Amino acid sequence: MSDRAAASPKPVSAKPSIEQAILAGPILPTILRLAAPNVFTVAVQTAVAVVETWYVGQTGIASLAALALVFPMLMLVQTTSAGAMGGGVSSSIARALGSGDIVKAQALIAHAIVIALIAGAAFSLLFLGLGPSIYRLLGGDGEVLARALTYSNILFAGAVLVWQQNTLVSVVRGTGNMALPTLALVGGALLQMVLGGALTLGWFGLPALGIAGIGWGMVSGAAFGIAVTVIYLMSRRARVRLRFTGIALKWQLFKDILSVGAIACVSSLQTVLTVVVLSGLVARYGTTALAGYGIGARLEFLQIPLVFGIGAALVPMVGMNYGAGNGRRAKKVAWIGALTAGAITGAIGIVVAIAPSLWAGMFTADAAVLETAYDYLRIAGPCYGFFGLGLALYFASQGSRKVLGPVLAGTLRLIVIVVGGLLIAGDGVHITWLFAIVSAAMLAYAAFAAGAVAITKWTK
């Protein structure tokens, strides 16, 4: 055998073991294998968010209020870049690999990077230009508004970095590799936590920048994640490799990503709108009710990143099987993954419904606030499983490009909350009826998403 023949690359059909597991292995063990690193990453990022809130709390109540103002906007940029457009990127890469087209998979990386550059720049222009008006509309003024803008301007000046990080790790996830994204994101989160604390509170002789330090920490963490992922994608270990030359940009490849990612971005916007609408409806019952609802609903919101940990594994599993022409197995992956997510979130909801003090008691001892929090957890908690099931089906559907139905399920959830809430909130009706509306919206969301997946043919 010649040296040239010995050095020749493996044929496209020689699939790594993870692809063999995705395409032919036992489904549930493979889901759990792929989801475990993602769930760990989400746990670390959640812990960092809690620690950052403590940092900001040391600088005063005005900074905490400013952080709360910017949080929905931060959630929007994270969910659109990671869960929505990131899902579109993972789906397109996975489908290309499933069909054996590694050349297309490599070309898709460049197209994903261009989309991230444009989207990140759009977020920067929006919030750097309209930030003052947006935060005033949300109730910010005086010192709170000034600090919110200080934090927001740093964060959104670096929005392109956040988008690029989440896009590049989505490329790697699309190949079935969950370990490298964990390394990049957890490493970036730890850097974000240490540097953010140092710059916020003035550790290690660095200047104490207050809330601005949190913004610099997040931007630096995103830059770290980009560096780690780019190095990997340019190495021989990568299933698909990043190339800076020889790639012609084609609308068809942009469409391949956007046909999933752009529609999924609507779901992220609906999630933020749901948070805003519910907060406004509960506020009609007074500050105490709002505080109690906030404690209870915080656990509900934590289900989203938890399910994303599983959903990020479902996208490449569904995508590769769909790309390989095995729509029946792809749909089976979706159902098993959704039931797994529903079981986990449902168990959490049932536990807090039975013993709400396990969660709410960690945040306050005020009896009136706890009463509202307990009511919310007892009513909404048993429906967490339906919320988790519907959300997992949304992620799984990204892999098949059949995402419209689950997105419309999110629209239905928002409509139920808005219409039902406006009909009853604050008109002498007890707040528990509003919480019942929230539960009904979760049920409607799961039923619509499940029905959409059941009746949609997953064929190429």
C-alpha positions as CSV (number, residue, x, y, z in Angstrom):
1,M,0.0,0.0,0.0
2,S,1.3,3.4,-0.9
3,D,1.8,6.2,1.7
4,R,-0.8,8.2,-0.2
5,A,-3.3,5.4,0.1
6,A,-2.5,4.9,3.7
7,A,-3.1,8.6,4.5
8,S,-6.3,8.8,2.5
9,P,-9.4,9.9,4.5
10,K,-12.1,7.5,5.5
11,P,-15.0,7.2,3.1
12,V,-18.1,9.2,4.0
13,S,-20.0,6.0,4.7
14,A,-17.7,5.1,7.6
15,K,-19.7,6.6,10.4
16,P,-18.3,7.2,13.9
17,S,-19.8,5.3,16.7
18,I,-22.1,8.1,17.8
19,E,-23.7,8.2,14.4
20,Q,-24.2,4.5,14.5
21,A,-25.9,4.8,17.8
22,I,-28.1,7.7,16.5
23,L,-29.1,5.8,13.4
24,A,-29.4,2.2,14.7
25,G,-28.8,2.0,18.4
26,P,-31.2,1.8,21.3
27,I,-33.1,5.1,21.4
28,L,-33.5,6.0,25.1
29,P,-29.9,5.2,26.1
30,T,-28.7,7.3,23.2
31,I,-30.9,10.2,24.2
32,L,-29.7,10.0,27.7
33,R,-26.1,9.7,26.6
34,L,-26.4,12.8,24.4
35,A,-28.5,14.8,26.9
36,A,-26.3,14.3,30.0
37,P,-23.6,16.8,28.9
38,N,-26.2,19.3,27.9
39,V,-28.1,19.1,31.2
40,F,-24.8,19.5,33.1
41,T,-24.0,22.6,31.0
42,V,-27.5,24.1,31.7
43,A,-27.0,23.4,35.4
44,V,-23.7,25.2,35.5
45,Q,-25.1,28.2,33.5
46,T,-28.1,28.4,35.9
47,A,-25.7,28.4,38.9
48,V,-23.7,31.2,37.3
49,A,-26.9,33.3,36.8
50,V,-27.7,32.8,40.5
51,V,-24.2,33.8,41.5
52,E,-24.3,36.9,39.3
53,T,-27.6,38.0,40.8
54,W,-25.8,37.8,44.2
55,Y,-22.9,39.9,42.9
56,V,-25.3,42.6,41.6
57,G,-27.2,42.5,44.9
58,Q,-24.1,43.6,46.7
59,T,-24.1,46.9,44.6
60,G,-27.6,48.0,45.6
61,I,-31.3,47.5,45.0
62,A,-31.2,49.8,41.9
63,S,-28.8,47.4,40.2
64,L,-31.1,44.4,41.0
65,A,-34.0,46.3,39.5
66,A,-31.8,47.1,36.5
67,L,-30.9,43.5,36.1
68,A,-34.6,42.5,36.1
69,L,-35.3,45.0,33.4
70,V,-32.6,43.6,31.0
71,F,-33.3,40.0,31.8
72,P,-36.2,39.4,29.3
73,M,-34.0,40.9,26.5
74,L,-31.1,38.7,27.5
75,M,-33.4,35.7,27.5
76,L,-34.6,36.7,24.0
77,V,-31.0,36.8,22.6
78,Q,-30.1,33.6,24.2
79,T,-33.2,31.6,23.2
80,T,-33.2,32.9,19.6
81,S,-29.5,32.2,19.1
82,A,-29.3,28.8,20.9
83,G,-32.7,27.1,21.0
84,A,-34.2,28.6,17.9
85,M,-31.7,29.4,15.2
86,G,-29.2,27.1,16.9
87,G,-31.8,24.3,16.4
88,G,-32.0,25.2,12.8
89,V,-28.2,25.0,12.4
90,S,-28.0,21.6,14.2
91,S,-30.9,20.3,12.2
92,S,-29.4,21.2,8.8
93,I,-26.0,19.7,9.8
94,A,-27.5,16.5,11.1
95,R,-29.8,16.1,8.0
96,A,-26.8,16.5,5.7
97,L,-24.7,14.0,7.6
98,G,-27.7,11.6,7.7
99,S,-27.9,11.7,3.9
100,G,-24.1,11.1,3.6
101,D,-23.4,14.6,2.2
102,I,-20.5,15.8,4.3
103,V,-19.6,18.5,1.7
104,K,-22.9,20.1,2.2
105,A,-22.5,19.8,6.0
106,Q,-19.2,21.7,5.8
107,A,-20.7,24.4,3.5
108,L,-23.5,24.9,6.0
109,I,-21.0,26.1,8.7
110,A,-20.1,29.2,6.7
111,H,-23.8,30.0,6.0
112,A,-24.6,29.6,9.7
113,I,-21.7,32.0,10.6
114,V,-23.1,34.6,8.2
115,I,-26.6,34.3,9.7
116,A,-25.1,34.8,13.2
117,L,-23.2,37.9,12.1
118,I,-26.3,39.5,10.7
119,A,-28.6,38.5,13.6
120,G,-26.1,39.6,16.2
121,A,-25.6,42.9,14.5
122,A,-29.4,43.4,14.3
123,F,-29.7,42.8,18.1
124,S,-26.9,45.3,18.7
125,L,-28.5,48.0,16.6
126,L,-31.9,47.4,18.1
127,F,-30.9,47.6,21.8
128,L,-28.1,50.1,21.5
129,G,-30.5,52.4,19.5
130,L,-33.8,51.8,21.2
131,G,-32.7,50.5,24.6
132,P,-33.7,53.7,26.5
133,S,-37.2,53.6,25.1
134,I,-37.6,49.9,25.6
135,Y,-36.6,50.0,29.3
136,R,-38.7,53.1,30.0
137,L,-41.7,51.2,28.5
138,L,-40.9,48.4,31.0
139,G,-41.0,50.9,33.9
140,G,-37.3,51.9,34.2
141,D,-36.4,55.5,35.2
142,G,-33.8,57.4,37.1
143,E,-30.9,55.4,38.5
144,V,-32.5,52.1,37.6
145,L,-32.7,53.1,34.0
146,A,-29.1,54.4,34.0
147,R,-27.7,51.2,35.4
148,A,-29.9,49.1,33.1
149,L,-28.4,50.9,30.1
150,T,-24.9,50.5,31.4
151,Y,-25.4,46.7,31.6
152,S,-27.4,46.5,28.4
153,N,-25.0,48.5,26.2
154,I,-22.1,46.3,27.1
155,L,-24.1,43.1,26.6
156,F,-25.6,44.1,23.3
157,A,-22.4,45.6,21.9
158,G,-21.2,42.0,22.2
159,A,-24.4,40.4,20.9
160,V,-22.5,39.1,17.8
161,L,-20.2,37.2,20.1
162,V,-23.1,35.6,21.9
163,W,-24.7,34.6,18.6
164,Q,-21.5,33.2,17.2
165,Q,-20.8,31.1,20.2
166,N,-24.3,29.6,20.2
167,T,-24.2,29.0,16.5
168,L,-20.8,27.3,16.5
169,V,-21.7,25.0,19.4
170,S,-24.9,24.2,17.5
171,V,-22.8,23.1,14.5
172,V,-20.9,20.7,16.7
173,R,-24.1,19.4,18.3
174,G,-25.5,18.7,14.9
175,T,-22.7,16.1,14.4
176,G,-23.8,14.3,17.6
177,N,-20.9,15.6,19.6
178,M,-22.1,17.0,22.9
179,A,-18.8,16.9,24.8
180,L,-17.1,19.7,23.0
181,P,-20.0,22.2,23.4
182,T,-20.0,21.3,27.1
183,L,-16.3,22.1,27.3
184,A,-16.8,25.4,25.5
185,L,-19.9,26.6,27.3
186,V,-18.9,25.4,30.8
187,G,-15.5,26.9,30.5
188,G,-17.0,30.1,29.2
189,A,-19.5,30.2,32.1
190,L,-16.8,29.7,34.7
191,L,-14.7,32.5,33.2
192,Q,-17.9,34.6,33.1
193,M,-18.5,34.0,36.8
194,V,-15.0,34.7,38.0
195,L,-14.3,37.7,35.7
196,G,-17.8,39.1,36.2
197,G,-17.4,38.9,40.0
198,A,-13.9,40.5,39.8
199,L,-15.1,43.4,37.7
200,T,-18.4,43.9,39.6
201,L,-16.9,43.9,43.1
202,G,-13.3,44.8,42.4
203,W,-11.4,41.6,43.2
204,F,-7.8,41.0,42.5
205,G,-7.0,44.7,42.3
206,L,-9.4,45.2,39.3
207,P,-11.7,48.2,39.2
208,A,-15.2,47.7,40.8
209,L,-17.4,48.5,37.8
210,G,-20.7,47.5,39.4
211,I,-23.3,46.0,37.1
212,A,-21.1,46.7,34.1
213,G,-18.8,43.9,35.3
214,I,-21.5,41.3,34.7
215,G,-21.8,42.4,31.1
216,W,-18.1,42.2,30.5
217,G,-18.0,38.8,32.1
218,M,-20.7,37.5,29.8
219,V,-19.1,38.9,26.6
220,S,-15.7,37.4,27.7
221,G,-17.2,34.0,28.3
222,A,-18.8,34.0,24.8
223,A,-15.4,34.9,23.3
224,F,-13.9,31.9,25.1
225,G,-16.6,29.6,23.8
226,I,-16.0,30.8,20.2
227,A,-12.2,30.2,20.5
228,V,-12.6,26.7,21.8
229,T,-15.1,25.7,19.2
230,V,-13.2,27.3,16.3
231,I,-10.0,25.4,17.3
232,Y,-12.0,22.2,17.4
233,L,-13.7,22.7,14.1
234,M,-10.4,23.4,12.4
235,S,-8.8,20.2,13.8
236,R,-8.8,16.8,12.2
237,R,-11.0,15.5,15.1
238,A,-14.0,17.4,13.9
239,R,-16.6,15.4,11.9
240,V,-17.2,18.6,9.8
241,R,-14.4,21.1,9.5
242,L,-14.5,24.9,9.3
243,R,-13.1,26.2,6.1
244,F,-12.6,29.9,5.2
245,T,-11.9,29.5,1.5
246,G,-13.6,27.6,-1.3
247,I,-17.2,28.0,0.0
248,A,-19.7,29.7,-2.3
249,L,-22.6,31.2,-0.4
250,K,-25.9,29.9,-1.8
251,W,-29.5,30.9,-1.0
252,Q,-30.6,27.3,-0.9
253,L,-28.2,26.6,2.1
254,F,-29.4,29.7,3.9
255,K,-32.9,28.5,3.3
256,D,-32.1,25.1,4.7
257,I,-31.2,26.7,8.1
258,L,-33.8,29.5,8.1
259,S,-36.7,27.2,7.2
260,V,-36.3,25.9,10.8
261,G,-34.5,28.6,12.7
262,A,-36.5,31.6,11.5
263,I,-39.9,30.0,12.4
264,A,-38.4,28.8,15.7
265,C,-37.5,32.3,16.6
266,V,-41.2,33.1,16.8
267,S,-41.4,30.6,19.6
268,S,-38.7,32.4,21.5
269,L,-40.5,35.7,21.1
270,Q,-43.7,34.1,22.3
271,T,-41.9,32.8,25.4
272,V,-40.8,36.3,26.3
273,L,-44.2,37.8,25.6
274,T,-45.8,35.1,27.9
275,V,-43.5,36.2,30.7
276,V,-44.3,39.8,30.2
277,V,-48.1,39.3,29.9
278,L,-48.4,37.1,32.9
279,S,-46.4,39.5,35.0
280,G,-48.7,42.3,34.0
281,L,-51.8,40.3,34.7
282,V,-50.6,39.2,38.2
283,A,-49.6,42.8,39.0
284,R,-53.3,43.7,39.0
285,Y,-53.6,41.8,42.2
286,G,-50.9,43.8,44.0
287,T,-47.2,43.7,44.9
288,T,-47.5,40.8,47.3
289,A,-49.3,38.7,44.7
290,L,-46.6,39.6,42.1
291,A,-43.8,38.6,44.5
292,G,-45.5,35.3,45.3
293,Y,-46.2,34.5,41.6
294,G,-42.6,35.4,40.8
295,I,-41.3,32.8,43.3
296,G,-43.6,30.1,42.0
297,A,-43.1,30.9,38.3
298,R,-39.3,31.0,38.6
299,L,-39.4,27.2,38.9
300,E,-41.5,26.9,35.8
301,F,-39.1,29.0,33.8
302,L,-36.3,26.7,34.9
303,Q,-38.0,23.9,33.1
304,I,-37.1,25.5,29.8
305,P,-33.3,25.1,30.0
306,L,-33.8,21.7,31.5
307,V,-35.9,20.5,28.6
308,F,-33.4,22.2,26.2
309,G,-30.7,19.9,27.6
310,I,-32.8,17.0,26.3
311,G,-34.0,18.8,23.2
312,A,-30.5,19.7,22.1
313,A,-29.9,15.9,21.9
314,L,-33.2,15.2,20.0
315,V,-32.4,17.7,17.2
316,P,-29.4,15.7,15.8
317,M,-31.0,12.4,16.5
318,V,-34.2,13.3,14.6
319,G,-32.2,15.2,11.9
320,M,-29.8,12.3,11.1
321,N,-32.6,9.7,10.9
322,Y,-34.7,12.1,8.8
323,G,-31.8,12.8,6.5
324,A,-31.2,9.1,6.2
325,G,-34.8,8.6,5.0
326,N,-35.9,6.9,8.2
327,G,-38.8,9.1,9.2
328,R,-40.4,6.4,11.3
329,R,-37.4,6.1,13.6
330,A,-37.1,9.9,13.7
331,K,-40.6,10.2,15.0
332,K,-40.1,7.4,17.5
333,V,-37.0,9.3,18.8
334,A,-39.2,12.4,19.2
335,W,-41.9,10.6,21.2
336,I,-39.5,8.8,23.5
337,G,-37.6,12.1,24.1
338,A,-40.8,14.0,24.7
339,L,-42.1,11.5,27.2
340,T,-38.8,11.5,29.0
341,A,-38.8,15.3,29.3
342,G,-42.4,15.2,30.4
343,A,-41.7,12.6,33.0
344,I,-38.8,14.6,34.5
345,T,-40.6,18.0,34.5
346,G,-43.8,16.3,35.7
347,A,-42.1,14.7,38.6
348,I,-40.7,18.1,39.6
349,G,-44.1,19.7,39.3
350,I,-45.8,17.0,41.4
351,V,-43.3,17.2,44.2
352,V,-43.6,21.0,44.5
353,A,-47.4,20.7,44.3
354,I,-47.4,18.4,47.2
355,A,-44.8,20.2,49.2
356,P,-44.6,23.8,47.8
357,S,-42.5,24.9,50.8
358,L,-39.5,22.9,49.4
359,W,-39.2,25.6,46.7
360,A,-41.0,28.7,47.9
361,G,-39.6,28.5,51.4
362,M,-36.1,29.2,50.2
363,F,-36.9,32.7,49.1
364,T,-39.1,34.3,51.7
365,A,-40.8,33.9,55.1
366,D,-43.6,36.4,54.4
367,A,-46.9,34.6,54.9
368,A,-48.9,36.5,52.3
369,V,-46.2,36.0,49.7
370,L,-45.9,32.3,50.5
371,E,-49.7,31.9,50.2
372,T,-49.7,33.1,46.6
373,A,-46.6,31.1,45.8
374,Y,-48.1,27.9,47.3
375,D,-51.4,28.5,45.3
376,Y,-49.4,28.8,42.1
377,L,-47.3,25.7,42.7
378,R,-50.3,23.6,43.7
379,I,-52.3,24.5,40.6
380,A,-49.6,24.9,37.9
381,G,-47.1,22.3,39.2
382,P,-49.1,19.2,38.1
383,C,-49.1,20.5,34.6
384,Y,-45.3,21.0,34.3
385,G,-45.1,17.6,32.7
386,F,-47.4,18.7,29.8
387,F,-45.3,21.8,29.3
388,G,-42.1,19.7,29.2
389,L,-43.6,17.3,26.7
390,G,-44.7,20.0,24.3
391,L,-41.4,21.8,24.5
392,A,-39.4,18.6,23.8
393,L,-41.6,18.0,20.7
394,Y,-40.8,21.5,19.6
395,F,-37.1,20.8,19.7
396,A,-37.5,17.3,18.1
397,S,-39.5,18.8,15.3
398,Q,-36.6,21.1,14.4
399,G,-34.7,18.0,13.4
400,S,-37.3,17.1,10.8
401,R,-37.9,20.7,9.5
402,K,-41.6,20.2,10.6
403,V,-41.5,22.9,13.3
404,L,-44.6,25.0,12.4
405,G,-47.1,22.9,14.4
406,P,-45.2,23.1,17.7
407,V,-44.6,26.8,17.2
408,L,-48.4,27.3,16.6
409,A,-48.9,25.4,19.9
410,G,-46.9,28.1,21.6
411,T,-49.1,30.7,19.9
412,L,-52.2,28.9,21.3
413,R,-50.7,28.9,24.8
414,L,-50.1,32.6,24.6
415,I,-53.6,33.2,23.3
416,V,-55.2,31.2,26.1
417,I,-53.3,33.1,28.7
418,V,-54.0,36.6,27.2
419,V,-57.7,36.0,26.6
420,G,-58.4,34.0,29.7
421,G,-56.4,36.4,31.9
422,L,-58.0,39.5,30.5
423,L,-61.4,38.1,31.1
424,I,-60.9,37.3,34.8
425,A,-57.8,39.1,36.2
426,G,-58.5,41.8,38.8
427,D,-62.3,41.8,38.6
428,G,-63.0,40.4,42.0
429,V,-62.0,36.9,40.9
430,H,-59.5,35.1,43.1
431,I,-56.0,34.9,41.7
432,T,-56.1,31.1,41.7
433,W,-58.4,31.3,38.7
434,L,-55.6,33.0,36.8
435,F,-53.3,30.2,37.8
436,A,-55.9,27.7,36.5
437,I,-55.7,29.6,33.2
438,V,-51.9,29.1,33.2
439,S,-52.4,25.4,33.7
440,A,-55.0,25.2,31.0
441,A,-52.6,26.9,28.6
442,M,-49.9,24.2,29.4
443,L,-52.4,21.5,28.6
444,A,-53.5,23.2,25.4
445,Y,-49.8,23.6,24.4
446,A,-49.0,19.9,24.9
447,A,-52.2,18.7,23.2
448,F,-51.7,20.9,20.1
449,A,-48.0,20.1,19.8
450,A,-48.6,16.3,20.2
451,G,-51.4,16.4,17.7
452,A,-49.3,18.3,15.2
453,V,-46.5,15.8,15.4
454,A,-48.9,12.9,15.2
455,I,-50.5,14.0,12.0
456,T,-47.5,15.4,10.2
457,K,-45.6,13.1,7.9
458,W,-41.9,13.1,8.5
459,T,-40.6,12.4,5.1
460,K,-38.0,14.2,3.0
